[in-house]
């Protein structure tokens, strides 16, 4: 599988919005809300940076990395959101997307600084936590009860290369 991971371009917003609505159908009240949310995040670069996964020139996934707490000497970043199109789930796309996009984000926006911490948040029942453990070595730290329609698990990676 020849998967291309690249930084998002503004023209990708509608396709990312479609995948976002597939992955998180209750997050926004309308199609316009999804588009507006993604556009706002896109315009906040370099603090918020989207990357997309393409297979045979078809956009099949995206990931959003955020730098938290200012542009410090030791960066704290967050994997804010990852989504893979329904037809491509379970094929390792998420793993490749995390690894390749993180390398690009670090190379283009973090270096020469070091990463002190990577934060991840997911539903307490979401299988994404297994992906975060496997790919990033993330460990659960706490649960926020009653947020986003359930309980949110906060995970951290404290040892990134």
OpenMM code with the backbone's topology and positions (N, CA, C; nanometers):
from openmm import Vec3, app, unit

residues = "UNK UNK UNK UNK UNK UNK UNK UNK UNK UNK UNK UNK UNK UNK UNK UNK UNK UNK UNK UNK UNK UNK UNK UNK UNK UNK UNK UNK UNK UNK UNK UNK UNK UNK UNK UNK UNK UNK UNK UNK UNK UNK UNK UNK UNK UNK UNK UNK UNK UNK UNK UNK UNK UNK UNK UNK UNK UNK UNK UNK UNK UNK UNK UNK UNK UNK UNK UNK UNK UNK UNK UNK UNK UNK UNK UNK UNK UNK UNK UNK UNK UNK UNK UNK UNK UNK UNK UNK UNK UNK UNK UNK UNK UNK UNK UNK UNK UNK UNK UNK UNK UNK UNK UNK UNK UNK UNK UNK UNK UNK UNK UNK UNK UNK UNK UNK UNK UNK UNK UNK UNK UNK UNK UNK UNK UNK UNK UNK UNK UNK UNK UNK UNK UNK UNK UNK UNK UNK UNK UNK UNK UNK UNK UNK UNK UNK UNK UNK UNK UNK UNK UNK UNK UNK UNK UNK UNK UNK UNK UNK UNK".split()
positions = [
    Vec3(0.0857, -0.1186, 0.0000),
    Vec3(0.0000, 0.0000, 0.0000),
    Vec3(0.0893, 0.1236, 0.0000),
    Vec3(0.0730, 0.2097, -0.0990),
    Vec3(0.1514, 0.3325, -0.1106),
    Vec3(0.0672, 0.4481, -0.0575),
    Vec3(0.0849, 0.4752, 0.0703),
    Vec3(0.0077, 0.5796, 0.1362),
    Vec3(0.0911, 0.7062, 0.1442),
    Vec3(0.0366, 0.8151, 0.0954),
    Vec3(0.1031, 0.9450, 0.1024),
    Vec3(0.0446, 1.0219, 0.2204),
    Vec3(0.1307, 1.0730, 0.3065),
    Vec3(0.0885, 1.1607, 0.4160),
    Vec3(0.1512, 1.2970, 0.3882),
    Vec3(0.0671, 1.3984, 0.3821),
    Vec3(0.1145, 1.5338, 0.3532),
    Vec3(0.0356, 1.6351, 0.4351),
    Vec3(0.0913, 1.7546, 0.4447),
    Vec3(0.0207, 1.8619, 0.5134),
    Vec3(-0.1033, 1.8996, 0.4323),
    Vec3(-0.2100, 1.9283, 0.5033),
    Vec3(-0.3360, 1.9634, 0.4399),
    Vec3(-0.3254, 2.0957, 0.3653),
    Vec3(-0.4011, 2.1059, 0.2566),
    Vec3(-0.4166, 2.2309, 0.1834),
    Vec3(-0.5614, 2.2767, 0.2017),
    Vec3(-0.5845, 2.4039, 0.1810),
    Vec3(-0.7197, 2.4574, 0.2014),
    Vec3(-0.8238, 2.3845, 0.1158),
    Vec3(-0.7865, 2.3428, -0.0039),
    Vec3(-0.8805, 2.2725, -0.0920),
    Vec3(-0.9247, 2.1376, -0.0353),
    Vec3(-0.8527, 2.0844, 0.0643),
    Vec3(-0.8869, 1.9562, 0.1257),
    Vec3(-0.9977, 1.9674, 0.2315),
    Vec3(-1.0309, 2.0874, 0.2722),
    Vec3(-1.1265, 2.1063, 0.3825),
    Vec3(-1.2591, 2.0328, 0.3603),
    Vec3(-1.3247, 2.0423, 0.2431),
    Vec3(-1.4520, 1.9706, 0.2267),
    Vec3(-1.4392, 1.8186, 0.2430),
    Vec3(-1.3305, 1.7608, 0.1941),
    Vec3(-1.3127, 1.6159, 0.2065),
    Vec3(-1.2834, 1.5749, 0.3505),
    Vec3(-1.2052, 1.6561, 0.4202),
    Vec3(-1.1801, 1.6279, 0.5617),
    Vec3(-1.3104, 1.6398, 0.6402),
    Vec3(-1.3912, 1.7386, 0.6052),
    Vec3(-1.5204, 1.7566, 0.6706),
    Vec3(-1.6082, 1.6331, 0.6544),
    Vec3(-1.6044, 1.5719, 0.5363),
    Vec3(-1.6836, 1.4516, 0.5114),
    Vec3(-1.6365, 1.3363, 0.6014),
    Vec3(-1.5057, 1.3176, 0.6115),
    Vec3(-1.4530, 1.2106, 0.6971),
    Vec3(-1.4824, 1.2416, 0.8436),
    Vec3(-1.4670, 1.3672, 0.8838),
    Vec3(-1.4973, 1.4089, 1.0209),
    Vec3(-1.6425, 1.3720, 1.0542),
    Vec3(-1.7354, 1.4022, 0.9636),
    Vec3(-1.8762, 1.3747, 0.9923),
    Vec3(-1.9048, 1.2242, 0.9986),
    Vec3(-1.8278, 1.1426, 0.9244),
    Vec3(-1.8407, 0.9963, 0.9339),
    Vec3(-1.7913, 0.9452, 1.0694),
    Vec3(-1.6777, 0.9996, 1.1130),
    Vec3(-1.6126, 0.9508, 1.2354),
    Vec3(-1.6771, 1.0042, 1.3629),
    Vec3(-1.7258, 1.1267, 1.3569),
    Vec3(-1.7798, 1.1933, 1.4756),
    Vec3(-1.9167, 1.2532, 1.4409),
    Vec3(-2.0156, 1.1688, 1.4139),
    Vec3(-2.1435, 1.2178, 1.3598),
    Vec3(-2.2241, 1.3066, 1.4539),
    Vec3(-2.1976, 1.3034, 1.5826),
    Vec3(-2.2782, 1.3856, 1.6742),
    Vec3(-2.2063, 1.5122, 1.7191),
    Vec3(-2.0868, 1.5390, 1.6668),
    Vec3(-2.0090, 1.6539, 1.7126),
    Vec3(-2.0673, 1.7885, 1.6715),
    Vec3(-2.1221, 1.7996, 1.5523),
    Vec3(-2.1702, 1.9282, 1.5029),
    Vec3(-2.3165, 1.9158, 1.4620),
    Vec3(-2.3831, 2.0285, 1.4591),
    Vec3(-2.5263, 2.0270, 1.4296),
    Vec3(-2.5569, 2.0311, 1.2808),
    Vec3(-2.4604, 2.0736, 1.1977),
    Vec3(-2.4855, 2.0802, 1.0539),
    Vec3(-2.3558, 2.0605, 0.9766),
    Vec3(-2.3711, 2.0336, 0.8476),
    Vec3(-2.2558, 2.0179, 0.7587),
    Vec3(-2.1704, 2.1449, 0.7601),
    Vec3(-2.2365, 2.2587, 0.7652),
    Vec3(-2.1657, 2.3869, 0.7691),
    Vec3(-2.0798, 2.3978, 0.8945),
    Vec3(-2.1286, 2.3460, 1.0080),
    Vec3(-2.0515, 2.3506, 1.1323),
    Vec3(-1.9201, 2.2728, 1.1203),
    Vec3(-1.9249, 2.1558, 1.0556),
    Vec3(-1.8028, 2.0781, 1.0350),
    Vec3(-1.7027, 2.1583, 0.9533),
    Vec3(-1.7491, 2.2175, 0.8433),
    Vec3(-1.6618, 2.2968, 0.7563),
    Vec3(-1.6019, 2.4160, 0.8308),
    Vec3(-1.6849, 2.4863, 0.9068),
    Vec3(-1.6390, 2.6037, 0.9802),
    Vec3(-1.5339, 2.5654, 1.0840),
    Vec3(-1.5582, 2.4568, 1.1557),
    Vec3(-1.4654, 2.4115, 1.2594),
    Vec3(-1.3284, 2.3794, 1.1988),
    Vec3(-1.3284, 2.3043, 1.0904),
    Vec3(-1.2025, 2.2654, 1.0263),
    Vec3(-1.1320, 2.3877, 0.9692),
    Vec3(-1.2064, 2.4766, 0.9078),
    Vec3(-1.1470, 2.5979, 0.8507),
    Vec3(-1.0828, 2.6843, 0.9593),
    Vec3(-1.1486, 2.6996, 1.0724),
    Vec3(-1.0921, 2.7770, 1.1848),
    Vec3(-0.9605, 2.7156, 1.2323),
    Vec3(-0.9598, 2.5841, 1.2483),
    Vec3(-0.8370, 2.5157, 1.2915),
    Vec3(-0.7270, 2.5310, 1.1868),
    Vec3(-0.7621, 2.5148, 1.0605),
    Vec3(-0.6651, 2.5266, 0.9514),
    Vec3(-0.5991, 2.6653, 0.9520),
    Vec3(-0.6774, 2.7679, 0.9798),
    Vec3(-0.6268, 2.9049, 0.9780),
    Vec3(-0.5406, 2.9374, 1.0997),
    Vec3(-0.5338, 2.8476, 1.1963),
    Vec3(-0.4549, 2.8715, 1.3182),
    Vec3(-0.3136, 2.8128, 1.3096),
    Vec3(-0.2678, 2.7819, 1.1905),
    Vec3(-0.1336, 2.7292, 1.1704),
    Vec3(-0.0316, 2.8371, 1.2062),
    Vec3(0.0777, 2.8095, 1.2713),
    Vec3(0.1415, 2.6814, 1.2971),
    Vec3(0.1027, 2.6164, 1.4298),
    Vec3(0.0122, 2.6761, 1.5037),
    Vec3(-0.0273, 2.6136, 1.6298),
    Vec3(-0.1117, 2.4885, 1.6065),
    Vec3(-0.1989, 2.4910, 1.5086),
    Vec3(-0.2819, 2.3768, 1.4696),
    Vec3(-0.2368, 2.3363, 1.3290),
    Vec3(-0.2026, 2.2092, 1.3098),
    Vec3(-0.1586, 2.1647, 1.1772),
    Vec3(-0.2266, 2.0318, 1.1434),
    Vec3(-0.2979, 2.0330, 1.0311),
    Vec3(-0.3616, 1.9121, 0.9785),
    Vec3(-0.2687, 1.8420, 0.8793),
    Vec3(-0.2751, 1.7105, 0.8800),
    Vec3(-0.2110, 1.6281, 0.7781),
    Vec3(-0.3169, 1.5333, 0.7240),
    Vec3(-0.3009, 1.4968, 0.5983),
    Vec3(-0.3969, 1.4054, 0.5384),
    Vec3(-0.3259, 1.2806, 0.4874),
    Vec3(-0.4030, 1.1725, 0.4767),
    Vec3(-0.3556, 1.0473, 0.4178),
    Vec3(-0.4259, 1.0310, 0.2843),
    Vec3(-0.3476, 1.0047, 0.1810),
    Vec3(-0.4015, 0.9823, 0.0474),
    Vec3(-0.3576, 0.8451, -0.0017),
    Vec3(-0.4498, 0.7755, -0.0621),
    Vec3(-0.4204, 0.6475, -0.1258),
    Vec3(-0.4703, 0.6567, -0.2689),
    Vec3(-0.3804, 0.6431, -0.3654),
    Vec3(-0.4165, 0.6579, -0.5073),
    Vec3(-0.4885, 0.7906, -0.5331),
    Vec3(-0.4363, 0.8977, -0.4736),
    Vec3(-0.4876, 1.0351, -0.4874),
    Vec3(-0.6257, 1.0559, -0.4254),
    Vec3(-0.6727, 0.9595, -0.3454),
    Vec3(-0.8002, 0.9741, -0.2746),
    Vec3(-0.7714, 1.0023, -0.1275),
    Vec3(-0.8319, 1.1085, -0.0749),
    Vec3(-0.8153, 1.1431, 0.0655),
    Vec3(-0.8916, 1.0407, 0.1503),
    Vec3(-0.8196, 0.9695, 0.2384),
    Vec3(-0.8841, 0.8634, 0.3165),
    Vec3(-0.8727, 0.8847, 0.4676),
    Vec3(-0.8013, 0.9888, 0.5100),
    Vec3(-0.7888, 1.0131, 0.6535),
    Vec3(-0.7210, 1.1454, 0.6812),
    Vec3(-0.7295, 1.1878, 0.8063),
    Vec3(-0.6653, 1.3127, 0.8480),
    Vec3(-0.6271, 1.3022, 0.9946),
    Vec3(-0.5391, 1.3923, 1.0338),
    Vec3(-0.4981, 1.4025, 1.1740),
    Vec3(-0.4710, 1.5491, 1.2030),
    Vec3(-0.4995, 1.5914, 1.3246),
    Vec3(-0.4760, 1.7293, 1.3660),
    Vec3(-0.3845, 1.7298, 1.4870),
    Vec3(-0.2685, 1.7945, 1.4716),
    Vec3(-0.1727, 1.8130, 1.5812),
    Vec3(-0.1806, 1.9575, 1.6284),
    Vec3(-0.1685, 1.9776, 1.7596),
    Vec3(-0.1740, 2.1111, 1.8201),
    Vec3(-0.0552, 2.1277, 1.9136),
    Vec3(0.0024, 2.2473, 1.9127),
    Vec3(0.1028, 2.2792, 2.0136),
    Vec3(0.0329, 2.3544, 2.1262),
    Vec3(0.0539, 2.3088, 2.2487),
    Vec3(-0.0112, 2.3664, 2.3661),
    Vec3(0.0855, 2.4548, 2.4451),
    Vec3(0.0322, 2.5558, 2.5120),
    Vec3(0.1079, 2.6320, 2.6110),
    Vec3(0.2140, 2.7261, 2.5584),
    Vec3(0.2073, 2.7644, 2.4328),
    Vec3(0.3070, 2.8571, 2.3781),
    Vec3(0.4216, 2.7830, 2.3112),
    Vec3(0.5019, 2.8561, 2.2373),
    Vec3(0.6146, 2.7973, 2.1655),
    Vec3(0.7353, 2.7931, 2.2593),
    Vec3(0.7332, 2.6958, 2.3477),
    Vec3(0.8362, 2.6829, 2.4511),
    Vec3(0.9568, 2.6044, 2.4018),
    Vec3(1.0628, 2.6085, 2.4825),
    Vec3(1.1851, 2.5355, 2.4496),
    Vec3(1.1587, 2.3854, 2.4429),
    Vec3(1.0763, 2.3342, 2.5317),
    Vec3(1.0340, 2.1945, 2.5285),
    Vec3(0.8842, 2.1930, 2.4998),
    Vec3(0.8482, 2.1457, 2.3820),
    Vec3(0.7112, 2.1548, 2.3331),
    Vec3(0.6194, 2.0510, 2.3981),
    Vec3(0.4961, 2.0940, 2.4212),
    Vec3(0.3882, 2.0045, 2.4614),
    Vec3(0.2888, 2.0068, 2.3463),
    Vec3(0.2641, 1.8881, 2.2896),
    Vec3(0.1749, 1.8802, 2.1745),
    Vec3(0.0594, 1.7858, 2.2050),
    Vec3(-0.0456, 1.7994, 2.1251),
    Vec3(-0.1630, 1.7145, 2.1422),
    Vec3(-0.2055, 1.6579, 2.0079),
    Vec3(-0.2348, 1.5305, 2.0073),
    Vec3(-0.3026, 1.4702, 1.8928),
    Vec3(-0.4501, 1.5003, 1.9192),
    Vec3(-0.4988, 1.6050, 1.8573),
    Vec3(-0.6338, 1.6557, 1.8851),
    Vec3(-0.7403, 1.5661, 1.8241),
    Vec3(-0.7150, 1.5190, 1.7007),
    Vec3(-0.8182, 1.4385, 1.6356),
    Vec3(-0.7574, 1.3594, 1.5205),
    Vec3(-0.8073, 1.2405, 1.5020),
    Vec3(-0.7680, 1.1563, 1.3890),
    Vec3(-0.8952, 1.0921, 1.3350),
    Vec3(-0.9047, 1.0859, 1.2038),
    Vec3(-1.0204, 1.0227, 1.1411),
    Vec3(-0.9786, 0.9480, 1.0151),
    Vec3(-1.0337, 0.8311, 0.9960),
    Vec3(-1.0084, 0.7503, 0.8770),
    Vec3(-1.1438, 0.7157, 0.8163),
    Vec3(-1.1530, 0.7267, 0.6838),
    Vec3(-1.2809, 0.6981, 0.6172),
    Vec3(-1.3276, 0.5570, 0.6523),
    Vec3(-1.4571, 0.5431, 0.6612),
    Vec3(-1.5170, 0.4186, 0.7077),
    Vec3(-1.4673, 0.2967, 0.6291),
    Vec3(-1.4566, 0.3095, 0.4989),
    Vec3(-1.4171, 0.1955, 0.4159),
    Vec3(-1.2699, 0.1558, 0.4324),
    Vec3(-1.1893, 0.2415, 0.4962),
    Vec3(-1.0458, 0.2135, 0.5096),
    Vec3(-1.0038, 0.1783, 0.6526),
    Vec3(-1.0990, 0.1710, 0.7435),
    Vec3(-1.0648, 0.1398, 0.8832),
    Vec3(-1.0188, -0.0048, 0.8976),
    Vec3(-0.9303, -0.0264, 0.9949),
    Vec3(-0.8811, -0.1606, 1.0228),
    Vec3(-0.7714, -0.2069, 0.9288),
    Vec3(-0.7123, -0.1147, 0.8526),
    Vec3(-0.6076, -0.1499, 0.7558),
    Vec3(-0.4725, -0.0888, 0.7907),
    Vec3(-0.4587, -0.0358, 0.9118),
    Vec3(-0.3311, 0.0227, 0.9534),
    Vec3(-0.3104, 0.1670, 0.9128),
    Vec3(-0.4130, 0.2302, 0.8579),
    Vec3(-0.4020, 0.3696, 0.8126),
    Vec3(-0.3731, 0.4619, 0.9311),
    Vec3(-0.4420, 0.4417, 1.0432),
    Vec3(-0.4215, 0.5261, 1.1613),
    Vec3(-0.2782, 0.5201, 1.2107),
    Vec3(-0.2201, 0.4021, 1.2143),
    Vec3(-0.0817, 0.3861, 1.2593),
    Vec3(0.0139, 0.4636, 1.1692),
    Vec3(-0.0009, 0.4452, 1.0382),
    Vec3(0.0864, 0.5154, 0.9428),
    Vec3(0.0655, 0.6663, 0.9531),
    Vec3(-0.0588, 0.7077, 0.9631),
    Vec3(-0.0913, 0.8509, 0.9706),
    Vec3(-0.0292, 0.9150, 1.0941),
    Vec3(-0.0380, 0.8491, 1.2087),
    Vec3(0.0224, 0.9040, 1.3306),
    Vec3(0.1736, 0.9153, 1.3148),
    Vec3(0.2381, 0.8072, 1.2749),
    Vec3(0.3848, 0.8064, 1.2662),
    Vec3(0.4374, 0.9088, 1.1661),
    Vec3(0.3848, 0.9056, 1.0439),
    Vec3(0.4364, 0.9945, 0.9394),
    Vec3(0.4038, 1.1408, 0.9669),
    Vec3(0.2819, 1.1677, 1.0142),
    Vec3(0.2444, 1.3081, 1.0398),
    Vec3(0.3222, 1.3646, 1.1573),
    Vec3(0.3455, 1.2832, 1.2593),
    Vec3(0.4228, 1.3313, 1.3741),
    Vec3(0.5657, 1.3642, 1.3312),
    Vec3(0.6256, 1.2792, 1.2481),
    Vec3(0.7600, 1.3097, 1.1963),
    Vec3(0.7605, 1.4422, 1.1202),
    Vec3(0.6599, 1.4648, 1.0361),
    Vec3(0.6515, 1.5897, 0.9605),
    Vec3(0.6287, 1.7102, 1.0515),
    Vec3(0.5381, 1.6952, 1.1473),
    Vec3(0.5073, 1.8048, 1.2402),
    Vec3(0.6320, 1.8445, 1.3188),
    Vec3(0.7041, 1.7457, 1.3684),
    Vec3(0.8270, 1.7729, 1.4449),
    Vec3(0.9307, 1.8398, 1.3552),
    Vec3(0.9512, 1.7854, 1.2361),
    Vec3(1.0523, 1.8395, 1.1442),
    Vec3(1.0190, 1.9835, 1.1024),
    Vec3(0.8928, 2.0086, 1.0685),
    Vec3(0.8544, 2.1381, 1.0118),
    Vec3(0.8172, 2.2455, 1.1144),
    Vec3(0.7730, 2.2044, 1.2347),
    Vec3(0.7212, 2.3046, 1.3287),
    Vec3(0.7817, 2.2991, 1.4696),
    Vec3(0.8421, 2.1901, 1.5081),
    Vec3(0.8909, 2.1766, 1.6457),
    Vec3(1.0432, 2.1930, 1.6545),
    Vec3(1.1177, 2.1249, 1.5691),
    Vec3(1.2644, 2.1282, 1.5766),
    Vec3(1.3164, 2.2681, 1.5558),
    Vec3(1.4236, 2.3057, 1.6212),
    Vec3(1.5180, 2.2233, 1.6964),
    Vec3(1.4755, 2.1957, 1.8405),
    Vec3(1.3561, 2.2398, 1.8766),
    Vec3(1.3084, 2.2150, 2.0121),
    Vec3(1.2798, 2.0666, 2.0307),
    Vec3(1.2653, 2.0252, 2.1537),
    Vec3(1.2329, 1.8861, 2.1879),
    Vec3(1.0867, 1.8778, 2.2321),
    Vec3(1.0305, 1.7579, 2.2222),
    Vec3(0.8951, 1.7341, 2.2727),
    Vec3(0.9055, 1.6830, 2.4153),
    Vec3(0.8394, 1.7537, 2.5054),
    Vec3(0.8353, 1.7125, 2.6458),
    Vec3(0.7221, 1.6134, 2.6709),
    Vec3(0.6091, 1.6340, 2.6016),
    Vec3(0.4892, 1.5560, 2.6314),
    Vec3(0.3971, 1.5546, 2.5101),
    Vec3(0.3319, 1.4406, 2.4869),
    Vec3(0.2251, 1.4315, 2.3874),
    Vec3(0.0970, 1.3951, 2.4622),
    Vec3(-0.0053, 1.4781, 2.4457),
    Vec3(-0.1347, 1.4570, 2.5100),
    Vec3(-0.2322, 1.3986, 2.4087),
    Vec3(-0.3144, 1.3056, 2.4547),
    Vec3(-0.4184, 1.2444, 2.3720),
    Vec3(-0.5449, 1.2344, 2.4553),
    Vec3(-0.6572, 1.2605, 2.3944),
    Vec3(-0.7855, 1.2498, 2.4627),
    Vec3(-0.8795, 1.1694, 2.3746),
    Vec3(-0.9509, 1.0757, 2.4353),
    Vec3(-1.0454, 0.9947, 2.3596),
    Vec3(-1.1564, 0.9489, 2.4529),
    Vec3(-1.2650, 0.9063, 2.3952),
    Vec3(-1.3725, 0.8508, 2.4763),
    Vec3(-1.3198, 0.7305, 2.5540),
    Vec3(-1.3659, 0.7163, 2.6752),
    Vec3(-1.3229, 0.6054, 2.7609),
    Vec3(-1.3554, 0.4700, 2.6980),
    Vec3(-1.4542, 0.4661, 2.6060),
    Vec3(-1.4931, 0.3412, 2.5413),
    Vec3(-1.4346, 0.3266, 2.4012),
    Vec3(-1.3589, 0.4244, 2.3552),
    Vec3(-1.3074, 0.4247, 2.2186),
    Vec3(-1.1837, 0.3351, 2.2051),
    Vec3(-1.1813, 0.2559, 2.0998),
    Vec3(-1.0672, 0.1680, 2.0755),
    Vec3(-0.9419, 0.2445, 2.0348),
    Vec3(-0.9537, 0.3734, 2.0065),
    Vec3(-0.8368, 0.4544, 1.9700),
    Vec3(-0.7309, 0.4511, 2.0796),
    Vec3(-0.7739, 0.4322, 2.2035),
    Vec3(-0.6743, 0.4282, 2.3115),
    Vec3(-0.5748, 0.3140, 2.2908),
    Vec3(-0.6185, 0.2025, 2.2317),
    Vec3(-0.5261, 0.0930, 2.2021),
    Vec3(-0.4250, 0.1345, 2.0954),
    Vec3(-0.4705, 0.2082, 1.9957),
    Vec3(-0.3833, 0.2603, 1.8912),
    Vec3(-0.2791, 0.3547, 1.9518),
    Vec3(-0.3224, 0.4438, 2.0406),
    Vec3(-0.2307, 0.5401, 2.1027),
    Vec3(-0.1266, 0.4708, 2.1900),
    Vec3(-0.1676, 0.3653, 2.2581),
    Vec3(-0.0712, 0.2869, 2.3378),
    Vec3(0.0333, 0.2225, 2.2479),
    Vec3(-0.0161, 0.1568, 2.1419),
    Vec3(0.0711, 0.0813, 2.0523),
    Vec3(0.1686, 0.1726, 1.9765),
    Vec3(0.1183, 0.2809, 1.9196),
    Vec3(0.1996, 0.3645, 1.8317),
    Vec3(0.2850, 0.4648, 1.9081),
    Vec3(0.2295, 0.5239, 2.0130),
    Vec3(0.2997, 0.6308, 2.0838),
    Vec3(0.3447, 0.5933, 2.2252),
    Vec3(0.3053, 0.4766, 2.2725),
    Vec3(0.3402, 0.4396, 2.4099),
    Vec3(0.2642, 0.5214, 2.5120),
    Vec3(0.1481, 0.5727, 2.4751),
    Vec3(0.0684, 0.6577, 2.5648),
    Vec3(0.0084, 0.5755, 2.6777),
    Vec3(-0.0007, 0.6380, 2.7928),
    Vec3(-0.0587, 0.5741, 2.9108),
    Vec3(-0.1713, 0.6615, 2.9659),
    Vec3(-0.2797, 0.5990, 3.0141),
    Vec3(-0.3899, 0.6753, 3.0742),
    Vec3(-0.3439, 0.7478, 3.2008),
    Vec3(-0.3945, 0.8692, 3.2188),
    Vec3(-0.3624, 0.9466, 3.3388),
    Vec3(-0.4869, 0.9797, 3.4199),
    Vec3(-0.5971, 1.0117, 3.3502),
    Vec3(-0.7190, 1.0450, 3.4238),
    Vec3(-0.8403, 1.0380, 3.3312),
    Vec3(-0.9570, 1.0435, 3.3925),
    Vec3(-1.0830, 1.0417, 3.3187),
    Vec3(-1.1616, 1.1665, 3.3558),
    Vec3(-1.2116, 1.2369, 3.2533),
    Vec3(-1.3027, 1.3494, 3.2752),
    Vec3(-1.4434, 1.2952, 3.2583),
    Vec3(-1.5199, 1.2983, 3.3633),
    Vec3(-1.6542, 1.2407, 3.3607),
    Vec3(-1.7553, 1.3375, 3.3006),
    Vec3(-1.8472, 1.2800, 3.2213),
    Vec3(-1.9611, 1.3554, 3.1697),
    Vec3(-1.9278, 1.4658, 3.0717),
    Vec3(-1.8348, 1.4400, 2.9803),
    Vec3(-1.8021, 1.5414, 2.8792),
    Vec3(-1.8156, 1.4775, 2.7411),
    Vec3(-1.8657, 1.5533, 2.6441),
    Vec3(-1.8863, 1.5040, 2.5073),
    Vec3(-1.9744, 1.3794, 2.5056),
    Vec3(-2.0741, 1.3755, 2.5889),
    Vec3(-2.1700, 1.2654, 2.5882),
    Vec3(-2.1213, 1.1384, 2.6559),
    Vec3(-2.0165, 1.1478, 2.7337),
    Vec3(-1.9634, 1.0295, 2.8029),
    Vec3(-1.8465, 1.0677, 2.8902),
    Vec3(-1.7560, 0.9752, 2.9072),
    Vec3(-1.6350, 1.0009, 2.9854),
    Vec3(-1.5156, 1.0044, 2.8907),
    Vec3(-1.4284, 1.1037, 2.9084),
    Vec3(-1.3103, 1.1206, 2.8236),
    Vec3(-1.1864, 1.0759, 2.8993),
    Vec3(-1.1076, 0.9926, 2.8342),
    Vec3(-0.9825, 0.9430, 2.8888),
    Vec3(-0.8694, 1.0324, 2.8394),
    Vec3(-0.7859, 1.0814, 2.9316),
    Vec3(-0.6695, 1.1604, 2.8945),
    Vec3(-0.5462, 1.0719, 2.9088),
    Vec3(-0.4681, 1.0677, 2.8015),
    Vec3(-0.3476, 0.9847, 2.7980),
    Vec3(-0.2281, 1.0742, 2.7664),
    Vec3(-0.1085, 1.0317, 2.8088),
    Vec3(0.0131, 1.1066, 2.7805),
    Vec3(0.1251, 1.0134, 2.7357),
    Vec3(0.2092, 1.0665, 2.6501),
    Vec3(0.3367, 1.0039, 2.6158),
    Vec3(0.4433, 1.0978, 2.6692),
    Vec3(0.5251, 1.0475, 2.7573),
    Vec3(0.6278, 1.1313, 2.8177),
    Vec3(0.7672, 1.1021, 2.7638),
    Vec3(0.7789, 1.0017, 2.6781),
    Vec3(0.9114, 0.9678, 2.6260),
    Vec3(0.9087, 0.9581, 2.4747),
    Vec3(0.9112, 1.0713, 2.4098),
    Vec3(0.9173, 1.0750, 2.2645),
    Vec3(1.0616, 1.1011, 2.2248),
    Vec3(1.1080, 1.0371, 2.1213),
    Vec3(1.2479, 1.0501, 2.0772),
    Vec3(1.2936, 1.1911, 2.0564),
] * unit.nanometer
topology = app.Topology()
chain = topology.addChain("A")
for resn in residues:
    res = topology.addResidue(resn, chain)
    for name in ("N", "CA", "C"):
        topology.addAtom(name, app.Element.getBySymbol(name[0]), res)
